[in-house]
Amino acid sequence: MAFLSKGTAMTHKSWKEVLENATDPALASEIDAFETELLLRKQGRIEEKLFAEVRLRRGAYGQRYDNGKRFDGYKTQDIAFPSGGITKGPSTLWDAPGMQRIKIPFGGLFPDQMDVLADLAEEYSDGILHVTTRQDIQLHYVHIDDTPDLMRRLAAIGITTREACGNSVRNVTACPYSGVCKTESFDVTPYAKALAYFLLGHPDTQDFGRKFKIAFSGCRDEACGLTAMHDIGALAVTREVDGKVLRGFELYVGGGLGAVPYQAKLLSDWVPETELLPISQAVCRVFARLGEKKNRARARLKFVIQKLGIEEFKKVVAEERTKLPVDSRWTSFLADLSAAEETPRRDPSLLTISRRPGEFDIWKKTNVRPQRQAGYSVATITLPLGDLTSSQMRALADLARKYVGDNVRATVEQNIVFRWVPDADLPDLYKDLKALHLADPGAGTIVDITACPGTDTCKLGISSSRGLAAELRRDLAAKSAHLDEHVGNLHIKISGCFNACGQHHIADMGFWGVQRKVGGRTVPHFQVVLGGKFEQNAGSNGLAIGAVPSKNIPAVVSRLSTHYAENRTKGERFQDYIDRTGKAKLRALLDDLITVPDNPNYYSDWGDPRVYSIGDLGMGECAGEVVPLAHFGLASAERQVFEGQLLLDQGQANKAAEKAYQAMLVAAEALTRQVFYDVGNSPDEIVREFKKRLCEETTLFHDPFAGDRFSHYLFKVHGSAFTNMELDAAHRRIEEATLFIEAAHACYARMNLPAAAE
């Protein structure tokens, strides 16, 4: 039984006919080829491993499935699909719904495209469109059989899903204010567009071991481009030569978040605009040739650079550049940069005092940004959880036609912006948005929380990131009128697991989902990450200071923000306050929130109606509980990795790295003694028996979904001399130790051994 019916707006044949007349007819044959591969997979003539990469490269993901339920922020609800029904318990790819990711280069959207996206969400999905942190659009609960026709309808309006996922160049992002920003060096839009389409389907980008991400920013100090966390980050700069202003880029390489974040390193402080595409191509070729292909956990560009060193990597890229055959596309787009210039829908105008509806000024303060072009502003439409309905998307398309024309963009903060709004039209736009329930204030503030899909639809989700984000947003919005101004400017980002899709590393307060075994139950927790910097294009990465039960995270936010408001010095930014106060004091501030109380509410996650009973807790002899040795060991490991953080904050890189190793060793010993109590006390014996008994003979340490991603963090540093460590390398050791310990907790939970309440 098909989970969803096919769309009915046009027949299969008619969409093919439309596409044959589209600007790029090559898209038609690509989609036809994908449809054929889909048929061959159904017939068993293509193995699933190969087809998985084929569909991922077309943006078609599998997704988590929870009996036809979709999370709406506070509860689950039945999905009303066009077909009028759902199935329970899918057994194959063909029965289960999936997710379709749609690439929107630099986030640029036209009203006609918005209309079609709304139609597709309504006809093939559940009527919800999701804006991602890469300026993509995602549709959930899409049946695999419907994807070819969906792709054809997108192609007819100039949108492709090609390489939206998979081991490929993902959507190229750019600052949504490019071209209208007051502080930019120049508009990066045409460069982002040119590079996106140059690398799309390029032969040199088809043999990657993992994904590859690119971002553009026109400003050094703002957060809009986040270039420091990308495989290639292009920062616009200019130089004056012989009285002429030349355009170019500072090019950064090897950034990335994921389990262990890496700050991008400077490849060149001056790449002329004529060299942007060929140098990027050379970087891609080097990655394809030298990047890891077997171990996916080590297959990003950042690991190539870590292995070679940035200076050697520069040499290899320079040599690769000399080998490239000349391609006219490298510079052809430069002949008409004006093609990217936007045309306002209306003439500029000034906002008058008399035309301000109620609550307009509150919205304007956070959601309106003056452009460098006098008389115009950018208006941000905040989308809670990044979601909007099909009807809202259609209505926004109509408002765009009315106020701004084709000048609409999705943002990396999961919102939508209208550019070129005449200032005098802002009150009317606000009233129109309010009628659509899209006039929430707080864009770019602590209320505007970024969250990945988490346990709603992601197969890797551990804790409910969207559920927590919805709860925090509701709580903070109710308090917004009374929040300290500096607290209001903080950023919160949430990931459902360590993979950092919610960008928790670069938030003022970041959270990533973990679990703990408490009283025989698995309890949802979040690691609390402090010290990240969203500004300066993701200027620094934070570190986790401890795991807190999910239901206590709102109290964590309240306590930290209150302490900051009451104790900061004049003009002190949150990151500086964290450094001055010290993580030890901040951890102590949260100590009582780490314990799971005797309350059934803590045994469920945000938005999940299922509550697990704790009535089966047993008491041991002498009115005390029997606490397994592993529990003490894992707690000790957490303490040691936190002590490593404190050493890192003091600049003691060698001692911090050694402490991180000791923490992993303690965790490994705790697990190993559960299966082989007679393991010796020496590090060599512990590592040998851990590897033998938990990674080779039993694979207990292997995650059911992620595999053995973390044991090598211990193996690679075992026996090392911790001397001459750089701070960023020690920082990575702390991150790796934290992940190793989380994997140890998960392994312990899988052992089904008795555990004690914390």
N, C-alpha and C positions, 0 to 999 in steps of 0.2 A: 504493500500500500504506500503510495507516495505521500510524504508528509505535507507538502504544499502543492497546490495546483499550479499549473503554468499561468503566466499572466495572460490576460485576454484583450489587452488594448490593441495589439496587432498580431497577426499570425506569424509563424516561423518564416514562411516564405516572404512575406511583405517586409519584414525587418531586414532580410538579406538584400532585398531589392533597394531598400533605402540606403543601406550601407554601401552598395556598389556605386552609389552616386556621391558618397561622402568624400571629404577632402583627401583622406588617406585610405585608398581602397586596399592597401596591403593589410590593414587591420582585419578586413573581411576574411582573407585566406588564413590568417593566424587563428581566428576564432573557429573557422571551419576545421582547422587541424586539431584544435583542442577538443571540439565536439567528437571528432573521429576517435581521438585517444580515449575519451570518456566511454565511448561505445566499446572500444576494444578492451578496456578494463572490465566493463560489465561482463564481457564474454570470456574473461579470464586470460586474454591474450597479451596483457601487459601486467607485470607484477606490481603489487601495491606500492613497494618502495619507490619504483620509478614514477608511477602515476602520482604519488604524493608530491614529489618535487614538481611535476608538470602542473598540477592544479595549484600548488602554492605559488608558482611563478605567474599564475593567472589570478592570484589574489584570493583563492578559495581555500578557506581554513576549515578544519573540523572544529567543533566547539563542545564545551561541556553541556550536558543535557540533564535536566532535572525534571523529568515527567511533564514536559510542556509548560514549565513555569518560567516567567521572566520577572526579575526583581525590579520593582519600581522605586526603590529607595527606602521603603519602610515595610513592605510586605510583598508576598508573591501573588501573582494573579494568573488566571488562565489567559492564554493568548487567543485573540479572535482573529483567525486567519481567513483569507478570502475563500479558502476551500470549505470553511465551516466546521472544521474538526481537527483533532490532533490524535496522534497515536501515543501509546504508553510503552516505554521501554524499547527504543530502537535497537535492532540487532546488527545492522550493517550500515555502511556509509550511505547506502541508497535509502534507508528508512529514516535516518537522523538528519536534523537540520544542521546547517553549518553557518559560517560567517563569510561574507564577501567584502573584501577590502577594495576600496576604489581610490586610485591615485589622483590627487589634486596638486600638481606641481605648484610650489610656493603658496598654496592655499587659494589661488585665484579662481573665482566662480562668476558665472554669468547668470542672470535671471532665468534664461531658457534652460540652462543646465540644472538649476535648482528645481524647476518644475519637473523635469524628467526624473531627477533623483527622488523627489517626493512620490511620483507615480510608482517608481520601482520599489520603494519601501512599502508602499501600500499594497502592491500587487504580488510581490514575491516574498516580502518579509512580514514583520509584525507592526508596520506603520511607524517605526522609530528609526531615526537617522542618528548616528553617533559620530561626533567629531573627535578625532584622535589627537594625541600629542605630536603627531607628524603631519598635521594638517590634512590627513586623509578623511574620507567618509567611510563608515562601516555600516553594513546591514547585517543583522543577525537573523537566525532562523530561516535561512535561504536553502532551498533544496538543491542538491548538486545538479539534478536534471535541468533546472531552470537557468543555470549560470550561462550557458552559451547565448540564449536569447537576451538575457540581462546585459551581457557584454556587448551584444550587437546594438542594443538601444543606447548604451553609453557611447559606443564608437560613433554612432550617428550624430552625436553632439560634441564630438572631439575629446572624449574622455576614454582612457584606457585603464584596464586593471592589470596590464602586463607588468610583471616584476614588482607588484605591490607587496609580495611576500617572497619567501624562498631565499636561496643563496644568490642574491642579486643586489643591484643598486636600488635601494628603497626610495620612497618619495623624497625628492629634493625640497628641503624646506627653506624658508626665507622670512625675514622680519616682515610682519603684516603691515608695517608702516613705511615700507620701502617706497621712496618717491614722494612721500609727504612728510617725512620726519624732519624736525628742525635741526637735529644734530648729526645727521648722516653725512658721510663723505660724498656719496652719490647713490643713485637708485640702483640697487643690485638686481632688480626684477628681471631685466633682459638677460643677464648673465646666468641667473638661476634657471631660467627657462631654457636657455641655449644648452647648458650643461645637462639638464635633465633629459632633453630629447636627443642630445648627441650620444649619451651613454645608454639610452633605452634600447635594449636588444643588441647593443654593440658586441661584436665577436670577442672583444677583449674583456667583457664582463660576464661571460657565460661559464667560467670555470672557477668560481669562488668556492671556498670551503664554508663560508658563512655570509651573512648579510653585510651590506656596506652602506653607510649613511653619510649624507652630505648636507651641509647647511651654509647659508649666507647671512651675513650681517653687515649693515651699513655703518654701525656705531661700535665703538670699542667698549664703552662703559655700561651700556644698557643690556637687558637680558633677552631681547627679542629674537636673536638668532641662535643663541646657545652654541656658538661655534666650538667651544672648548670641549664639548662632549661628543664630537663627531669624528668619523674616520677621515673626512676632509672638512675642514672649517675654513671658509673664505671670508676674510674681513676686509671690507673696502678701505683703501687708502689712496692718497694722491701724492704726486711729486711734481715739483715745478722744475722744468728743464728748458733753459734758454727762453724763459718767459712764458712757456706754454705749460698748462696744467695737464699732467698725464694721469690716467686712471690705471689702477692695479690692485693687487690684493696681497695681504699677509696671508700666507697659506699654512694652516695647521693640520697635522695628521696624527692619527692614532688615538684619538679620544674615544671615550665610550663609557657607558654606565655598566649595565649588566650586574653580575654578581660582585665583581671587583672593579670599581671605577678607575679609569685612567684619564688624566688630563692630557689633552692633545699637546703635541710638541711642535715647535715652529720649524716648518720645512724651509720656508723662505720669507724674508721680510719684504720682498718685492717681486711679485710675479706680474709682469705687464698683462694688460687685458688680452693681448694677442696670444699669450702663452697659457691662459687659464685652462682651456680645453685640452691642449696637448700634454701639459704637465699632469692634469688630473687623469688623463688616459694612461700616462706612464705609471702613475701611482697604482692604478687599477691593474695594470699588467704585472707589476712587481708583486702585488697582493695575490694575483691568480697563480703566479709561478712559485712564490715562496711561502704562501700561507698554508697553514695546516689543513689537511683534507680529511683525516681520520678522526682525530679527537676534537669534537665540536666545541668542547669547553675551552680549547686553546686556538680556535680557528679565526679569531678576529684580527684585524690589521694591527691592533695595539700589541699583540704578542710577537708579530714579526719585528716591530720596531724595538720591543724589549729585548729580543734575541740579538738583533744586529747592532743596536745602539743608533741613536738618531743621526750621528755623523756618517756612519756607514750607510744608513738608509738613504741619506741625501745623495751620496755618491752613486748608489745603485739606481735611484730614480733618474739622476742626471744622465747616466749611461743609457738607460732605457729610452730616455727622450731622444737621444741621438739616433736611435734605431727606428723610430716611427716613420712610416711613409707619410708624405705630406697629404693632408686632408683639407680640402677647401672649406669644410664646415668649421674648422678651427676659428676662422675669422670672418666668414661671410655674414654672420649676424651683426657684426660691428658696423656694417655699412648702413644699417637702418635701425639704430638704437631707438630712434623716435617712435618706432612701431609699438614700443611698450608704453609710451606715454598715454596717460588716461585722459579721457574727455569728460568733464563734469556734466551732469545732467541738467543742472541749473546754474544760474549766475551767482557769484558770491554775494553775501548779504550779512548784515550785522544783527545780533540778537538784541532785542529791546527789553527793557525792564518790565514792561507791562504784559508781555506775552509769556508768563511763567506759570503753568498749571501747578497744582498742589503736588509736593514731593519731587517736582522736576529738579530743583537745585540739588537735592540729595543724589539723584541719579547722575546729574551732570558732573558733580564733583569727582565721581569715580569712573564714569563710563564715557566721558567725552574728552577728547584730546585735540587741542588746536593743531592744525596743520601749519606747515611753513608757508603755505599759500593763504594769504589774508582772506578772511571771510568764509573759510571752510574749516570743518572739523571732522575727525574720525569718531564715530559712535560705536561702542562695543555692545553687542547683544550677548549678555551672559546666559550661558546654557548650563543649568545645574547638571552635573555629572556628564556634561558634553552631549546631552540628548535633546532632540526636538522631534515633534511629530510631523507626519507628512503634511497635515493641514497647516501647521506653523511654517514649514519650509515653503509651501506654496504662497502663503501670505507674505513671507519675507521677500520672495521673488517679486511680488506685486509692489511691495514697498520700495524695493530697490529700483524698479522701473520708475516709480514716482519721484524718488529723491536723489538717487545716485547713479542710475544706469547700470553699467557693467562693473562697477567698482566695488566688488564684494570679495572678502577673503576670510578663510578659516584661519584660526590661530593655534599655536602650539599650546596655549592654555585652554584649549577645547571650547573656544567661543567663536563667534562670527563678528566681523567688523564691517560697517558701512563707511566707505571713504568718500570724501568730497561732499559731505552734507553741508549745504549752506547754513551758516549759523542761525539765521532767522527761522529756518525750518526745524531746528532742534526740538522746540516745544511740541510741534505737530507730530514729529516722528516719535517722541516720547509717548504721546497719547495713543498713537497707533500701535506701538509696541505693548503698551499697557493693556490694550484690548485683546492682545494675543497672549497675555501672561508672559511676556518676554521683556519686561521693563525692570527686572531686578537690578538694584544698584550693587556696588561692591566689586566691579571688574578689577582684577589685579590686586585685590586686597586679601586679607586672611580668610574672608568668606568664599573667595573664588578658588576652591580647592580642586587640584588635579588628582584624578584617580584612574587607575587601569581597570579593566573589567573584573579582575579578581575572580572570586568563586562564582560570580553570576554566570559567566560563559567560558572562562579560560580553564583549560584542563590542568594547568599548573598552579592555579590559585589555591592558597592555603587558608587565607583569612579574607573576609568580605571587605575589600577596599572600598567598593561603591557604597556598601551599607554604612561603613564608618564615615565616609565622606558626606553622605546625606545627613547623618546624625549631627556631625560637626557643623555642617552648613546651617542646619536648622537652629542649632544652639547658638552659634555665633551671630547669625542674622538677628536673632531675638535680642542679643546684647549689643549690636553694632552701634547704636546711638550712644552707648556709655563706654565704649572701648577707648583706651588711650590711643591717640593718633598714631604713635609709633607701633603699637601692637596691631593696629588695623592695617598697617603696611606690610606685615609679615606674610610669608608664603608657606602653605602647607601642601605637601604632596604625598600620595599614598600608593603603595604597590601591594598587591596581594601575595607576593612572594619575593624572593631575593633578586629576581631578574630585572627589577628596576624599570618596568614599563611605565610606572607612575612617576619616575624621575625623583625618587625620594632622597637621593644623595645630594641634590642641589637645592633642597628646600631649607628654609629657616628651621622648620620642624618637619622632619620626614618620618614616615612609618612604613615598615614592610612586614608582611604577614609571616608568622611562624606558629608553631604549636608546642604545647607542653603537655606531658602526661601528669595528671594530678588526680589522686584518688581513684586510679583505674580508669579515668576518663580523659579524652583528648580535649584540651581547652584551647580555643583560639586566642592567640596573643599577637602583639605587634612589637617589633624591635623599634626603639625610639632613637632616631638619628638626629644629631645636632652638629652644627658647625658648617653646614653647606651654604653656598652662596649662589643665588639665582642671578644676581647682577653680574656685570662684566662678562657677559656671555657664558654663564655657568662657571664663575671664577674659582670655586673650590668645592671639594667634596666633603661631606660630613661623615661622621663615624657613629655606629650604634653604641649606646651606653647601657642598654639593658632591655630585656623583654618584659612587657606589661600586658596583663589580660586585656583583651579587646574592649571589654565593657568599661575599663578604667581609662581608656585613651582620652575621652573628653575631659576627665579630671586632670590628666597630664597637660593637655593644652591650656586649660584654665590656670593651673598652678604655675606653669612656666611663663605664660604671658603676664600674669599678675606680678610675679617676681621680677620680671624684666621691667615692667612699668614702674614698679616701686623702687628699684635699685639701680637702674641705669644712670649713668652720668649724662650731663647735658650733651645732646647730639650724638650719643653713643649708639651705634648700629648693633643689631642683634648678634652678629658674628663676633664683634669686639666684646660685647657683654659676655658671651659664652667663654671667650678666651680669658677674660679678666676674672670671671667668677670661678672658672675651673670646673671640669666635668665631675670631679669628686664631690664637690658641694652640690651640684645639680642632681647627681645621682642620689645623694642623700635626701634631697628634697622630694624625690619620688619613691623612696624606699617602701613606704607603707602601701603604695599602689601596686607593687610588684606581687604581693601575696594574693592568692585566690581565696576569697572568703567562702564560708559555708553558705552559699547562695546559689540555687539552681539556675538563676539568670545568667551566671557566668559560664554555664556549660552550653550556651547557644551563641551564635554569632549574630551580628546586626542584621535585621530583616529576615532572619530564618525562624519560622515558627516552631521548629523542632527543638524541644528542650530535653536535655539528658538528665535523668535523675541521679542524685548523688547519695541516695538512701542506702546503697549497698556498700558504703565504706565500712570496713571492719576494724575493730580495735584489737591490738596485740596484748601480750601479757603486761602486767604492771601498769595498766591504763595508758600505755604508750603505744605508738604505731611502729610497725616494723619498717624501717627505712632501708631499702636495698643500697648496697655499696655504690652501685653505679650512680645513684641519685646524688650522693655526696661528691663523687668524682666529677660529674657534669657541672654541679654548682661551683666546685673549685675551679674548673676550667673557665667558666664564665667570669669568675672573680679575677683570674689571672689575665685574661684578655683585656679586661677593663683596666687593670693595673698597667698593662702595656700601653693603653691609650694615654694614661696619665704621664707615663715616661715620654711618650711621643710629644705630648703638649709641652713638656719641659725641654724638648730638643734632643733627648737622649735616644737617638735612632738605634744604636746598637743594642742597648738594653731593651728597648721596646720590641725590636724584632725577636730577640731571644725570648722575651716573655711570651710573645705570640706562639713561638714554637713550643715552649713549655706547656702552654694552655692546650694545644692540640695533643701533645703527648699525654697529658693527664686524661683528656677525654678518650683517647685511644685505649689507654690502660683500663679505664672504667668499663668500657664496652667489652674489651677482651676478657677481663676477669669474669664476665657474666657467662662466657662460653668455655673458658679455660682458666680456672682459678689459679693454677700453678705457674702462671706466667712469671718470669723473673722481673726484677726491679730495674735492670739496666735499660737505658733508652734503646739499645740495639735489640734486646730481647723483646721489648714491648712492641717496637715497630715491626719486627719480624713476625711475631705471633698475630698481631693485628692484621697485617697484610695477608698472612696465610689463612686465618680462621674467619675473617669477616669480609675479605675482598676477593679471595680466590676459591676457597673450599665451599663457602656458604653464600657469598655475595650479599650477606646481610646488610652491609654498609651501602649497597647500591640502592638508589632511589628507584621505585617502580616506574617512574616516568622519565626522570632525568638521567638515570644510569649512575655510573660511578664518576661523578663530576668533581668530588672534593678530596678524595683520599690522597691525590698527588700533591696537595698543598703541604701535607706532612712529609711525604716521601722526598720531595725535592729539597727541603731544608734540613732534613735529618742528617746529622754529621757535618753541617756547615759551621764555619767560624763566623760569628756575627761581628765583623769588624768592617770599618769604613763604609757603613751603611748610609745611604742618603735618606733624607726624611720621607721622600715620596715612596721609596722602596719599602721603608719600614711601615708606612701608612698602608701599603698593599698587604704586607704581612698581617697586620691587624685585621684588615678586611677578610683575608683568606682564613685566618684563625676563627673569626666569627662565623663564617660560613661552614667551616669544618665542624664547629661545635653544634651549629643548628642541624647539620646532617647527622651528628651523633645523637642528638635528641630524637630525631625522626627514626633513626635506626633502633634506638632503645624502645620507642613506642611500638615498632614493628615486632619486637621480640616477644610481646605479650607477657611480659614479666610483671609481677606485682609492683606497684609504685605507691609512694606515700604522698599525702597532701602536702603542699608547700606551706 
